[in-house]
Amino acid sequence: MSDLVNKNGKDQITLVDINKEMRESYLQYSMSVIVGRALPDVRDGLKPVHRRILFAMKDLNNMHDKPFKKSARVVGDVIGKYHPHGEMAVYDAIVRMAQDFSMQDPLVDGQGNFGSIDGDNAAAPRYTEIRMTALAEELLKDIEKETVPFGPNYDDTLSIPLVLPARYPNLLVNGSSGIAVGMACNIPPHNLKEVVEACLLLLENPEAGIADLMEKIPGPDFPTAGIIEGREALRAAYTKGRGIITISAKVDIEEGSGPAQILITEIPYQVNKARLIESIGGLVKDKKVEGISDIRDESSREGLRVVIQLKRGANPQVLLNQLQKHTQLKTSFGIILLALDKNNQPKIFNLKEMISVFLEHRKEVITHRLIFDLRKAQEKLHILEGLDKALNGIDKVIAIIKASAETSAARAALMSDLKFSYRQAQSILEMRLQKLTGLERKNLEKERLATAQESERLKNILSDEKAIEEVLKTELEEVKTKYSQKRRTEIQEGKGEITDRDLIKSEEVVLFLTYKGLIKRIPLQEYRLQRRGGKGLKGWDLRTEGDFVWKVWGANTLDILLVFSSQGRLHWLDVFKIPTGSRQTKARSLNNLLLFKEGEEPRSVLPLKDLKENTGFVSMITKKGVLKRSSLSLFSRPRSGGVNALTIDKEDVLQDAQLGKGEGDFFIFTRKGQVIRFKETDVRPTGRTSRGVRGIRLREGDMVVSMENVSPEDQVKEILVVTEKGFGKRTAISQFKVQNRGGKGVLGQKITAKTGDVIYANSVSPTQQVLITTNQGQSIRFSVKGVSIFGRVSQGVKFINLKEGEKVTGATLVDETSEDI
């Protein structure tokens, strides 16, 4: 680069590399932010603004035992003398130091409105008053004894401390957070007693490790209490300086004769209570969480209390788990133990390093204080020795003073004639005549001996590092005794992530799906066992005109449902997420539980115990008889919007789906009573998006009703058929011979005007029961044993008495219970 100078040689323009200049300038800016604003000092745990606030309050004598002063006055002093930034920046720092829900041990005692845990803002500084707390004064104690370095303020007119003496590890006790350029710190607060005990342990045993220190400091202690889950994350954070811990609210569940209640008495650190309640209300409004009837904030001066009133029958454990998952009832806290070391360099500390640096700082502070006290003691001793010498020769001293024309001449004469030092001579001139009395002379001698002994004591301590450590231990014990509080935050062993499924009781249920897409689950116990041929029970209060029960399935609350739609898409749904109720309660639209595309309708539901147990195959058949078989492992990863499971022709729809192990026989049933049976291995497994092959050749006007996959391991002896006019039968499975895939099959049910078309067909065993529902909401449940066995071409017997216009719309098989209900 070259320099350009104008003709008179006064002005000079220097050409610089813009990239280099930007890098250097930004580096200077970033270091200024890191050192001067964003990060705390590891020794006193304070950022510059907090340090300057406390120093200004001390300068104003705004101590804990003195009257309050207006916040505006303190803010004015801080920005006028030490911190040339915005007024609100300083006041916001003061407000946080006064909030007992932000600081574990507040450093400012506030009078007035200093905000709330609901996020309310503090009053303006002209309305509030403050003073230091007693604990804050411990940070400044002995600062006047040259214990810490001072530097110039922003305009070089005053001196300010670069660090405070800090008699306790404030960085660990109150924590700190800040975002600098390219780095951030997030240090949680801890219990003062535990931190001090860890310091004492390290003084006694410098070889103590992180594990030893954690016996004293088991983890953070937040001012809002709460529960920390897991100790391993804490151990990692204290060892490496980084880690993520989980904090959950303290919650009690009250269950009595009425609906249950969830009581929140403690919330995670830095969580806004009002927003937490608002978020819970939003989940209820959006129907993402079911079962909450009311939310009340009953918090007062005595403590936090939020009551969540549940609806009758709601499972409080499941609801609590859902709230922890979707709200800040459970949060993560990222620990970053980043701070400035004694050389003003940012560094990630582990727990032991952080305590060690503080202890070294305190040793330096105590050493400097002892040196200061020793110097003052020696200066005082020097004066006292001069006074003693003067009193012993008082006549000469008086004569010299009387003979002197002025004070300076008397001082010079004392120094030259009697060999006094300047300070001794000055003290003699300032001595009062009362010192000449006998009693005063005795007191002066006692004071001289006491000062000599104190001077000797200070010398002995300074010459012995162990003695300095003993002073440090004593002072730490004093702080612990005076300011200790009980731990607020509970620490529990890690439980891992608890899912809603972990909290659900295993229960057999019946799932109902209407033609218009309403779904609900009803406990199986709602249906007492009856004899076939009766009128049945009222199974559903169908309030939507033209709607009727279309599909019925038996399942367990812990099952996962594979929901296949008419368009060949697969969706996943947990059974326990389906609203439960009695036979008379209203259901919920399936569209609110699954993300169906436009035009999609549910066609088949397969209960599955565990997605991880994905051995086997899933087979799908369309209304026109197209059959496809795919490995179940292709569908083991649920997606919120579902996945394509089958490519379907434009005018066709998926009709049924079944699970199989690859060793069974397919049974395909049609509406007109045809049945075909062939080997499962006749259908080659294909990928998710393939079309499939012909399963059965249909006659004109016929369609597939259902499909069954019967394995040799199944205890199946018969095929059960149900028609839309309430007739049905059992037929021995041996009557259906094995054929080749793609044929027309054989007659499996005689269809007449009396029976109506086939509505349901499935393989059964004598230990099962049948549940039949109608389009008018009636239902009947009876044992398979009560159904007569007929041949393939017979019409069967009546299962349920139907009213005029009533017809069977669904049937399902359920396991037989040990007793009638």
VEXDOKOL-6019 format. One record per residue (C-alpha): x, y, z; residue in one letter. Coordinates in pm, whole numbers, plus 50000, padded with zeros to 5 digits. Example, Ala and Ser with C-alpha at 12.3 -4.5 7.8 and 13.67 -1.06 7.14 Angstrom:
BEGIN
512304955050780A
513674989450714S
This chain:
BEGIN
500005000050000M
501175035649932S
500535068350113D
499095099149938L
500125133050077V
498725166449953N
500955195349849K
501195212750187N
502185180050351G
499705183550640K
496925159250550D
497635122950482Q
495365095750340I
496405060050401T
495135032150178L
494255000750373V
492984965950291D
489244967050369I
489164929850455N
492004933350704K
490544965050852E
487124949050901M
488624918351065R
490734938751306E
487934963051388S
485414935451447Y
487894916751664L
488374947751878Q
484614952351902Y
484044916051996S
486694917152268M
485164949052401S
481764932052427V
483244900652582I
485314918452844V
483284949752903G
479674938352892R
478634902452830A
480694878553042L
481164877153420P
484474875253598D
485014840753745V
486384856154066R
483444877554178D
480794864553937G
479854899453821L
479684917053489K
481004953053479P
477544968653510V
476674948653824H
480074955953978R
479684992953912R
476174993554057I
477304977854384L
480355000554404F
478175031354347A
475775019954620M
478675015854862K
479935050154767D
476455063754850L
476505044755182N
473405026655055N
473974997255291M
471534970955416H
471124987655755D
470705022755615K
467535039155474P
466435030955118F
467415054554838K
465535061754517K
466565038454237S
466835068554007A
469535083454230R
471645051754216V
471115048553841V
472205084853798G
475385079353995D
476235047753800V
475805062553453I
477305095953554G
480435082153718K
481155047053601Y
478895032753329H
478205056253035P
475315036452887H
471535038852882G
469585044953199E
467265015153140M
470194991653083A
471464999653433V
468004999153590Y
467174965653431D
470314951153589A
469264965253929I
465764950753890V
467094915953818R
469434917654120M
466354925354335A
464074897454202Q
463934867254430D
462664845754139F
465684855353924S
468474854954183M
469144826554425Q
470404852354678D
469384887554569P
472084914354591L
469654943554599V
466904948854855D
464054964954663G
461064984154789Q
458224988654541G
457224970954221N
460154951354080F
458154929553840G
456754894753882S
457204858953769I
454314865553528D
456554888553326G
455134921353460D
457554950353421N
459044968553717A
457905003853801A
459985033053676A
463165040553878P
461615072254021R
458995050954196Y
461175023654347T
463755023954627E
466745001754686I
469664993554911R
472234966054920M
471514933055089T
473834921155365A
475134893855135L
476004919454867A
478124937955120E
480194906255158E
481274910954797L
482644945654877L
484084939055220K
487704951155262D
487684968454922I
489094999555091E
492174979955204K
493834978354861E
492724942354821T
491774944754450V
493114964254153P
491424996554046F
491345012953705G
490205046253562P
486565052453478N
485465061953126Y
486735098053150D
489805091753373D
488405112653657T
487635084753903L
488905050353991S
486705019353987I
487454983554098P
488274958753822L
487084930254044V
485494928454390L
487004910554694P
483994886454705A
483994866355029R
481954838254867Y
481804822854515P
479074845354377N
479314831754022L
478204797254139L
475744810054398V
473814834054175N
474854821653833G
475034843353524S
473994844053160S
475164864752869G
475624864252494I
478874878152358A
480274877352005V
480674841151905G
480234827952259M
477744826652543A
477644817552909C
474764801853101N
475754793853457I
472954781653685P
472604793154049P
473584770154335H
472994767054706N
475384789254903L
475904764255184K
476764736254940E
479144758254743V
480974769755054V
481284733755176E
482784724354837A
485314752754880C
486234740055225L
486614704755088L
489004716454817L
491044735955072L
491344704855287E
492034681954992N
493434699154681P
493404665354503E
489624662054530A
487944654854198G
484644664754038I
482904634754192A
484094645154539D
482904680854487L
479524668454364M
479004651554697E
478844687054835K
477264703454527I
474834677554385P
473534702254130G
472064737054072P
469584751754316D
467104774354142F
465164802154316P
461934788754163T
462774753654291A
461484726954052G
462944692453991I
466164683953806I
465904650153634E
469074629553598G
472504632053759R
474564620153465E
473954652253268A
475064672453572L
478234652053603R
479034657953236A
478374695353267A
480564699253577Y
483344678853416T
483384693853065K
481934728153139G
478994721652907R
475864700952936G
472084700852915I
469894692953212I
466124688353231T
464044708053479I
460404699953546S
457734716753751A
456694702454086K
453234688254037V
450794670354265D
447754650954151I
444694652154373E
442134624954315E
438944621354513G
435304614454456S
435064641754192G
437224649653889P
440994649153946A
443124680553974Q
446714687553872I
448364712254114L
451484730954002I
453404744954298T
456854750654148E
457894758353790I
461224755953606P
463734784353630Y
463124814453402Q
459674802053296V
456994828953275N
453994816553474K
451404836653283A
452684824352948R
452784788753080L
449104790753173I
448334807152840E
450084779252650S
448074752752838I
444884771352751G
445954772452387G
446454734752379L
442964729752520V
441454754552273K
443184737951977D
442084703652109K
445674691452115K
445094681252477V
441804665852584E
440394662552933G
440924697253089I
437834716253201S
439354746553377D
442664763553469I
442954786253774R
445904806753897D
445614806954277E
449134820354342S
449604844354633S
452274858154862R
452434824155027E
453594807654705G
452814796254356L
449694775254294R
448104767453957V
445134743853951V
444254724153639I
440764709553672Q
440254677453475L
437124663453321K
435564632953478R
437264601353358G
440404618953230A
443714602253311N
445774628153507P
449104610453447Q
448594610353071V
447504646753071L
450504656553281L
452834638653042N
451234656552747Q
451554690452919L
455214683852999Q
455804675152636K
454014705152482H
454564732752743T
457294746252967Q
456264724253258L
459434706153157K
462344725553005T
465974721052920S
468724742553068F
471964743852874G
474854747953117I
477854767152978I
480474774553244L
482114802653045L
483634832453227A
486584856153221L
489724844153397D
491974867253600K
493664878353276N
490334888753124N
490394859852880Q
487184839752817P
487484803452922K
485294772752973I
485764761253333F
484884728653498N
483524728853851L
486874723154020K
488634750053816E
485914775153896M
486214769154269I
490034768354253S
490214802254080V
487914817354342F
490034803254626L
493204817154470E
491484850754438H
490504850154802R
494044841154906K
495314871354712E
492644893654867V
493484881455219I
497204885555154T
496734921255029H
494484928855325R
497054914955570L
499784935555405I
497584966255429F
496714959355793D
500374952355874L
501454984955717R
498795003955909K
499764986056232A
503434993956180Q
502635030156105E
500525032156418K
503225014856623L
505735039456490H
503545068556608I
502905052656945L
506625047056999E
507235083656920G
504595094857168L
506015071757433D
509485085857377K
508115121257389A
506295115157717L
509465101357870N
511275133557778G
508375156857796I
510325186157944D
512725187857648K
509815184357404V
507935213157567I
511025234757573A
511665229457202I
508075237057113I
508025268957330K
511245281057174A
509975276456817S
508445305456630A
506045284156427E
504815248056384T
507195239256105S
510165251456307A
509045230756608A
508645199956390R
512095204856237A
513645209656581A
512035177756718L
513315158256417M
516855171956443S
517355174756817D
515425144656950L
515635122356633K
511885119156577F
510565110656232S
508395134856043Y
505185115956130R
506235111856496Q
507015148756524A
503665157956368Q
501825134756610S
503645150256907I
502575184956795L
498965172856764E
499015155257104M
496565168457363R
497695177857711L
495385151157862Q
497865125257736K
500205137258013L
497985122358287T
499075089958445G
496055070358328L
496455081657969E
500115072257976R
499185037158094K
496545034157819N
499075045957563L
501495018957675E
498784992057651K
497875003757304E
501525002857197R
501964967157324L
498704955757163A
499714971356832T
503114954956850A
501464921056913Q
499014926456622E
501864935556395S
503704904056493E
500574883056438R
500084896856089L
503714889856004K
503364853856119N
500224848355907I
501824863955600L
504834841355634S
502714809555647D
500474799355355E
498614774755576K
497744802855814A
496304822955524I
494194792755430E
492944790455788E
491824826855769V
490064818455441L
488314788455598K
487174808955895T
485674835855673E
483904810155454L
482454793755764E
481194827655880E
479434833655548V
477904798755553K
476644802755909T
475184836955846K
473534832455504Y
472804795455452S
469384784755323Q
467774751155263K
468024736254915R
464964744254705R
465474723554391T
465034686054413E
467354663354214I
466024629954097Q
467534600953912E
466974602253537G
463884583753426K
464434587253054G
461714601052835E
458304590252958I
455794586052680T
452024586852712D
452024549452648R
454064543552966D
451234558153173L
448344539553014I
446614510253180K
446174479952958S
442474476052885E
440404458252623E
438234482552427V
435914483552129V
436544509051856L
433624523051657F
433894541951329L
430854557251160T
430264561450790Y
430894598950826K
434214594451005G
433384597151376L
435434574751604I
435514565951971K
436544538152203R
434364521652461I
435554497752732P
434554462152653L
432884459852995Q
430164483252867E
428724453652675Y
427364425752886R
427264391452728L
423854382852569Q
422284354852372R
422154357251994R
418814367251845G
418074395052098G
417484431852034K
420894442052170G
421944473252360L
422034509352257K
425654511652139G
425844547552024W
423804579052030D
424034588051659L
423264625051646R
424284631351284T
421484624751037E
422264597750784G
425264584950983D
425634549351103F
428194526551263V
430234513150976W
433314496051124K
433874479851462V
437224466751593W
438414450951911G
441744464252047A
443824471752355N
444554506752487T
448304500452439L
447914490352075D
449014511151781I
446514512851498L
447624510351138L
444874530150964V
444624523350590F
442654548550386S
440584544450072S
443384560449869Q
445944534549980G
447694555950240R
448754543850584L
448404564450902H
449434555851260W
447244562051566L
447634552351932D
444454536552068V
444664556252394F
444534589052196K
441054580752074I
438474597152304P
436884572552542T
433354572952670G
430214553152732S
427794539752475R
425824572252489Q
428674597852458T
429454616252139K
432504606751932A
435214627351768R
436014631151402S
438904609651287L
440104639451084N
441024656451412N
443284627651506L
444924620451171L
446074642650885L
443874628450608F
444124643150261K
441024655350081E
438874626049974G
440594600950205E
438344577850408E
439384550750655P
438954515550522R
440864492050752S
442344493851098V
444924468651222L
445854468551593P
449574462751646L
451294456551979K
454674471851896D
456094488151585L
459534474251668K
458214438951634E
457904443851262N
458474408451144T
455834396250902G
453814411850625F
450864434650570V
448474425950287S
445974449850126M
443074443549891I
440944467749691T
437224467349621K
437964453449274K
440054424749405G
443624437849356V
445864422649624L
449294434049745K
451694420550011R
454554440950164S
456994436350450S
455694451750774L
459154466950835S
458394492250558L
455774507850785F
457654508951118S
458464546151114R
455354567251178P
454964600250995R
452474626951086S
450964628950737G
450994591650664G
452714573250379V
451674557250053N
451124520050107A
449474510149779L
449074525049432T
445374522849342I
443624525749006D
441544556948954K
438114540648999E
439174516349272D
439554520349652V
441274501049928L
438794478050103Q
440694458050367D
444144450650510A
445484421550714Q
448674410650890L
450424377950814G
453634358450869K
454084345550514G
452944310050590E
449154312750589G
446264312450346D
444344342050209F
440534341550230F
438824368550021I
435094374050076F
432744392349839T
429434409849893R
427554383149700K
428894354849916G
431844342749706Q
435004330949884V
438434322649744I
441284306149939R
444924304549821F
448424303749962K
449934335950095E
453174327349913T
451294330249580D
451644368049623V
455214380849596R
456134408549849P
456634442549686T
457574478049790G
455384504949942R
454284521949621T
453634491449399S
450144483249260R
449624446349342G
448134416149159V
444674401149101R
443404382849407G
439904372949293I
437964375848968R
434644393049045L
431304387848878R
429294417348749E
427934438449038G
430044421249301D
432804436449518M
435254425949787V
433924429250140V
436894417350343S
440014396250347M
441404372250606E
444914358150646N
444764325050836V
448054310750965S
448564273851049P
449474285151403E
446114301951455D
443544282351655Q
440994287951381V
438374261951298K
435604281251129E
434724311250915I
432074335051056L
429784353450811V
427354381750897V
424804396250653T
423274430950648E
419834418150754K
421164402151073G
421764366350958F
424974346950995G
426654313551050K
429824294551121R
431344272750849T
434194248150896A
437374261250737I
437984227250581S
435034233050344Q
437024259650157F
439564242149934K
442864258349839V
442784272549484Q
445054292949260N
445154330549302R
442934350849066G
439984326649034G
436284332549103K
436274311549422G
433334292049564V
430014300849727L
430524307350099G
427134322650190Q
423724318150029K
422394352849951I
418614358049955T
416234387250001A
415834375250359K
419554375850444T
420764405150239G
424354408650117D
427434398850318V
428584427150540I
431314409350739Y
433344377050719A
436244365550930N
437944334951075S
436934326951434V
437714303651722S
435224291051985P
436884312152256T
435884344952091Q
432794366752103Q
430964386051832V
429944422751860L
427444434351596I
426284470451541T
423504485451329T
422914517951143N
420564529051424Q
423214525351691G
422054492051835Q
424644465951925S
424724430352048I
427534409252187R
427394371252211F
429704341352225S
430864323851910V
429924291252082K
426294301052047G
426504303051668V
425504271451484S
427824255551228I
426384253350874F
427644243350532G
429004267350270R
425774272050075V
423354276950366S
421904310950475Q
422484306150852G
420444318651145V
419314352451280K
421904370251496F
419904401751582I
416304413251551N
416144444351334L
413514471351318K
412014485151002E
414754501750797G
417494489651030E
420424469550899K
423754456151020V
426674478950935T
429564464251129G
430834434751328A
433974425851515T
435494397851720L
436614402752082V
438314379552327D
436014361152565E
436064373652927T
436044351453231S
432674363753354E
429504379153221D
429304416953253I
